[in-house]
């Protein structure tokens, strides 16, 4: 009986040890010095510095309610959130195996990404190196600054390499806003089509009154301006983003020079601030969906889903999605069309008696 109780006690201790070592997430069984890769309280993080072995790096820093990139411009909120969530969630799985140790250390020494995390007071919270995918591809090799043992790190519910979450490329971190102006703050919008000037227009507002300038064939012959449509249109310039930056890609300048311009968009705020965007057709390519199925709204030689744009005072070339910009690229005549009234909401004439269906 005593032996049985002793065995049970030993098994209980072993079971608790296994649970503590593997499943406990509030403390690190390997020690913070050797494996302190996660930051529990991301609300206290004030700055993150990430740099590659070749010197390319980024600094994202909290400034009030927003994060700034390299002290110059807004950082992409989704990228900041992803990195903070990774810092909070990443956990050590095990030390790098003996078989993979030499190769892991070699890569960490020659091609690792250094990550420095500081709190809001500028105090260093943690520093570690990201060394790429583990030997089995299910985790990421990481090494704490000053430590000798690299570890395999994972984020729960995610299997794979975390290196991309610590990107050192500026274009991955840049905010992708093209337009983000509240409707009430817009004074005027101009859309000028290069190939169809008849559809061009300038829509301006003073108080609750609108005025539209365009080809007289449209503005003088189609009746009164549809104010409801004008109101809706002004609201379309909130949170309009590009898909990504094309700056630095080899041959991009030449591509743009040879590409046909679709239109220009100019926005002016009530404070006199101006924003400008040049929109270019994207030539059709092997990935274009309309290569197989034609799109009636897009000439066959151009991609139906994406376009190029030059923004930020001609400094940046970006890729934009047609789905995002379709609501902005309206035609002048559309502001004069009457909205269809649904039958169930249409007013009932006085001489008509309505009966409930039997």
GITABEL-V780958 format. One record per backbone hydrogen bond with DSSP energy under -0.5 kcal/mol. NH is the residue of the N-H (numbers start at 1). CO is the residue of the C=O. Records with the same first field share a line. If there is no record, write none. Layout:
NH = CO, CO
This chain:
5 = 1
6 = 2
7 = 3
8 = 4
9 = 5
10 = 6
11 = 7
12 = 8
13 = 9
14 = 10
15 = 11
16 = 12
17 = 13
18 = 14
19 = 15
20 = 16
21 = 17
22 = 18
23 = 19
24 = 19
29 = 27
31 = 28
35 = 31
36 = 32
37 = 35
39 = 87
40 = 38
42 = 40
44 = 41
45 = 42
46 = 118
47 = 118
48 = 60
49 = 116
50 = 48, 58
51 = 114
52 = 56
55 = 52
58 = 50
60 = 48
61 = 68
62 = 46
63 = 66
66 = 63
68 = 61
69 = 73
70 = 59, 68
72 = 69
73 = 69
75 = 67
76 = 173
77 = 75
79 = 76
80 = 76
81 = 77
82 = 78
83 = 79
84 = 80
85 = 81
86 = 82
87 = 83
88 = 84
89 = 85
90 = 86
91 = 154
93 = 152
94 = 152
96 = 150
101 = 97
102 = 98
104 = 100
105 = 101
106 = 102
107 = 103
108 = 104
109 = 105
110 = 106
111 = 107
112 = 108
113 = 130
114 = 51, 112
115 = 128
116 = 49
117 = 126
118 = 47
119 = 123
120 = 44
122 = 119
125 = 117
126 = 117
128 = 115
129 = 143
130 = 113
131 = 129, 141
134 = 139
137 = 134
140 = 153
141 = 132
142 = 151
143 = 129
144 = 34
145 = 127
147 = 144
150 = 148
151 = 142
152 = 94
153 = 140, 151
154 = 91
155 = 158
156 = 89
158 = 155
160 = 138, 158
165 = 162
166 = 163
167 = 164
172 = 169
173 = 169, 170
174 = 170
175 = 74
178 = 240
179 = 240
181 = 237
185 = 182
186 = 183
187 = 268
188 = 268
189 = 203
190 = 266
191 = 201
192 = 264
193 = 191
194 = 262
195 = 262
199 = 196
200 = 197
201 = 191
202 = 213
203 = 189
204 = 202, 211
205 = 187
206 = 209
209 = 206
211 = 204
213 = 202
215 = 200
218 = 215
219 = 215
220 = 216
221 = 218
222 = 218
226 = 335
227 = 225
230 = 226
231 = 227
232 = 228
233 = 229
234 = 230
235 = 231
236 = 233
237 = 234
238 = 235
239 = 237
240 = 179
241 = 239
242 = 176
243 = 319
244 = 319
246 = 317
247 = 317
249 = 246
252 = 249
255 = 251
256 = 252
257 = 253
258 = 254
259 = 255, 256
262 = 279
263 = 279
264 = 192
265 = 277
266 = 190
267 = 275
268 = 188
269 = 273
270 = 185
272 = 269
275 = 267
277 = 265
278 = 310
279 = 263, 277
280 = 308
281 = 260
282 = 306
283 = 281
284 = 301
288 = 285
291 = 288
292 = 289
293 = 289
296 = 294
298 = 295
302 = 299
303 = 282
307 = 320
308 = 280
309 = 318
310 = 278
311 = 309, 316
315 = 311, 312
316 = 311
318 = 309, 316
319 = 244
320 = 307
322 = 305
323 = 305
324 = 321
325 = 321
326 = 322
328 = 325
329 = 325
330 = 328
332 = 199
334 = 331
335 = 332
336 = 333
337 = 333, 334
342 = 340
345 = 342
346 = 342
349 = 347
352 = 349
353 = 351
354 = 352
